[in-house]
Amino acid sequence: MSMAKLSFKLNGKSLTVTIPVETLLVDLLREEFGLTGTKVGCREGECGVCTVLLDGTPVNSCLLPAFKVQGKEVVTIEGLEKDDGALDVLQQAFMAEGAAQCGFCTPGMILNAKALLDRNSNPTEDEIRHALSGVLCRCTGYRKIIEAVKTAARVKQDQN
Amino acid sequence: MPLAFRDLHWSNDIKIKEYLQPKRAAEAVEMLEKYKGNAKVIAGGTDIIPELRSRKLEIDALVDITGIPGMNEIHETDGTISLGGAVTHAQVASSRLIRQKAGLLADGAGWVGSPQIRNVATPAGNLVSAQPAADTSIPLLALDARVVVTSADGERVVPLTEFFFDKGVTAVDPTKEIITRIEFQGLGDNEGGCYLRLSKRRALTLPILVCAVKVRVSQDRKTIESAALALGPVAPTPFREIHTEAILRGTPVDRETIEKAMASASAQCSPRDSLLRGSCEYRQEMTKVFVKRGLKAALEQAGCPIE
């Protein structure tokens, strides 16, 4: 098995690991770093529960060779928690709205929503639906999820 | 854990010996050459990774071209629009230049997969994967695009009309060659385009039918000078419906012309009966509808609205 060195920023921390060249990002995150908030669903880019942010852009980590993040920044759902343990506005809104049923799609939903709110602080419902269209909720609880993103957008605007 | 489940979901089973990240196109070509057919170009990887996992593809190395400077740029020179080989669908869908001068391509790019897939997957990869339903290949075909390909033998240009051989098979060999850019002319004042897609959902779904149209009308806006009509997935590859294009060439801009084109295009396409995508008859009927809507929209954009 050929190994190589990979350096990148993960949830704010710069690090270097030596891993097999064929490693996929999702396995690196879950197996090497124990960041199991990034879920594995279909492993073929259909369900979106493995979404992470790569330089702020949502990508499916199950389809991404780990070496594609060389020199870049990855944020997983764990990275949204502040240093003092406070949760992100989106995480709080998901709890307040009861937007998680089984919770399996929640990390993917929240990270796609975060990428949306970071570039558009006041999205329409259509824009929210579009931004979340790459994540499947197997409980079909979409209504509450959309409400939670709207709530988070409002809270963020009030904060500013 | 049952074996089947583990195989499907948990085995980290891609087997390659090297993941190469060249900084120049020439370097990438050398790497491919060194592996003599056992290395393949990877851009977004959204097709190639599932193929490697399922063992449909077995190779020794991947050559990632996304770090080559210039490969992820979109620009326009003297009316020719150029998309680098690593430009993503998300870039195309949101580019102001593409939206203004090739709206049909921006629309197609906006339909590929999901936001996460569009953020990494590329139109160049869409071409090389050569699936009959390819959302960006079909409008690129209607735009008379060409690809510029680099290999150890130098550079060559392949027009898309000579590109698709069969499902998954094209004029470009990704174990030897790299698409460095895709080029086409932006739409002019007397030109219009349209992209239409029929599918069951609005995201993460393969299309039942895709139709891309480009028309050019005369200066007096009364005659169709030329028309390009690309269709999929109603044959093994995306294709140009040249019979209908010939019928449209030089005809007056009116309803009768559109009706002739509808009948012709529908008769020329012979999709399979598919449980996933509908019966042959249904898709032939929908081809008529899409040719009508597509032509009307493209003509309207070219300044020729039809009542």
Boltz contact constraints between the chains, C-beta under 6 A:
constraints:
  - contact:
      token1: [A, 2]
      token2: [B, 17]
      max_distance: 6.0
  - contact:
      token1: [A, 21]
      token2: [B, 18]
      max_distance: 6.0
  - contact:
      token1: [A, 21]
      token2: [B, 19]
      max_distance: 6.0
  - contact:
      token1: [A, 22]
      token2: [B, 14]
      max_distance: 6.0
  - contact:
      token1: [A, 22]
      token2: [B, 16]
      max_distance: 6.0
  - contact:
      token1: [A, 27]
      token2: [B, 12]
      max_distance: 6.0
  - contact:
      token1: [A, 43]
      token2: [B, 9]
      max_distance: 6.0
  - contact:
      token1: [A, 44]
      token2: [B, 50]
      max_distance: 6.0
  - contact:
      token1: [A, 45]
      token2: [B, 46]
      max_distance: 6.0
  - contact:
      token1: [A, 45]
      token2: [B, 117]
      max_distance: 6.0
  - contact:
      token1: [A, 48]
      token2: [B, 116]
      max_distance: 6.0
  - contact:
      token1: [A, 51]
      token2: [B, 116]
      max_distance: 6.0
  - contact:
      token1: [A, 57]
      token2: [B, 119]
      max_distance: 6.0
  - contact:
      token1: [A, 58]
      token2: [B, 116]
      max_distance: 6.0
  - contact:
      token1: [A, 59]
      token2: [B, 116]
      max_distance: 6.0
  - contact:
      token1: [A, 59]
      token2: [B, 119]
      max_distance: 6.0
  - contact:
      token1: [A, 59]
      token2: [B, 120]
      max_distance: 6.0
  - contact:
      token1: [A, 60]
      token2: [B, 116]
      max_distance: 6.0
  - contact:
      token1: [A, 63]
      token2: [B, 45]
      max_distance: 6.0
  - contact:
      token1: [A, 63]
      token2: [B, 46]
      max_distance: 6.0
  - contact:
      token1: [A, 63]
      token2: [B, 49]
      max_distance: 6.0
  - contact:
      token1: [A, 65]
      token2: [B, 19]
      max_distance: 6.0
  - contact:
      token1: [A, 67]
      token2: [B, 19]
      max_distance: 6.0
  - contact:
      token1: [A, 133]
      token2: [B, 114]
      max_distance: 6.0
  - contact:
      token1: [A, 133]
      token2: [B, 203]
      max_distance: 6.0
  - contact:
      token1: [A, 134]
      token2: [B, 114]
      max_distance: 6.0
  - contact:
      token1: [A, 134]
      token2: [B, 115]
      max_distance: 6.0
  - contact:
      token1: [A, 134]
      token2: [B, 116]
      max_distance: 6.0
